[in-house]
Amino acid sequence: IREYFVGENLSQQEKDEYLAQWRSFVAVTPRQARLELAKRGQLSNIDTIIASLPADQQEVVQIEWEYAVSIERSSPWVIQLGSALGLDEEGLDELFKLAASL
């Protein structure tokens, strides 16, 4: 996936910098995120994951998930949910790339 975003002629450092920049601004709509998660059979896991979070994080993440106008790749709660879904950084990148195409 890395080459999809940045091309093959860049140095590793340039690729890493490009990906960090891309991750900092990419966002999808809640609809796009939910459709992609549903395609993967993971949408139903989100509520379970949120319910398992520590109480001080649970309410905030629930509000973000239910009411966000956009879902930002770099958001800490997105990274936390992605990790709980078993997605590493590249897996989360792939999810956002595919969701953006919906």
N, C-alpha and C positions, 0 to 999 in steps of 0.2 A: 504493500500500500504506500510505502514511503515514496517510491518513484512516481506513483500516480500524482502525488501532490507537488513534487518538487523537481522532477526531471533527473536524468541520470548523469549529467555532466557537471554537477556541483560537488564540491568537497563535502565530507561528512559534517563538518562544522556548519557549512552553508545550509545543508539539508536540515540539520537540527535547529538552526536559527529560523529558517522558513517555517518549519512545523510549529515551533513555539509561537511564532507570530500568528500563524493560521489558527492555532488552538485558542489564542487570546481573543479573537474576534468572531469566530464562526458561531452561528446560532441557528436553530431551527424552530419552527412553530410547534406548539404542543401537539397539534394534529399530526405533523410529520413524525415527531418522536414516538407518539403512541402507535401510529400505523407501522413504523419500522419495528418497534418492540412486539407488536401483535404478529407481524410476519415471522418473527423469530420465536414466537411462543413464549415470550418473556413478559408481556404486559401484565398478566395476572400476578406476577411475582413482585411488582413494585409496591403494592399495598402491604404485602407481607414484610418486605424489607423495611419499609417506613415504620411499620408497627414494631419492628425489632430494634429500632434505634434507641439510644438513650433518651430519656424523657425530655431533657433540655434541648435536644436536636429534633425530636420527632415532630413537634408542632410546626416549627419553622420549615422543615423539609416538606411536610404535608401541605402547607400553604403555598410554598413555591411550586410544588408539583400540580396542585389544583388550579392555581390562579395566575401563574406566570404567563406573560404575553409572548415571551420567547424563552427558549431553553438554551442557555449558553454553555458551550463545550468546556470552558475554563472554570465554570462555577464549582466551588467546593462540594456542594450537595450533588451535583451531577457526577463528579468524579467518585464520590462516595457510593452513590447508587450503582454506577458502572462497575465499580470494584465488587460490590455485593452480587452483581449479576455475573461475575466471573470475567469481566472485560479488563484487559490491560490497556495501556495507553493507545496502542495501535488498534485494538478492538473497538475502543470508544471512538477513535478517528473514523474507522470504517462505518460504525453505526451512524455517525453524523453525516458522513459523505453520502450514504445511501438514503438517509432520511431527507436530506436536502434535495434529493432528486424526485421526491414524491410530490 
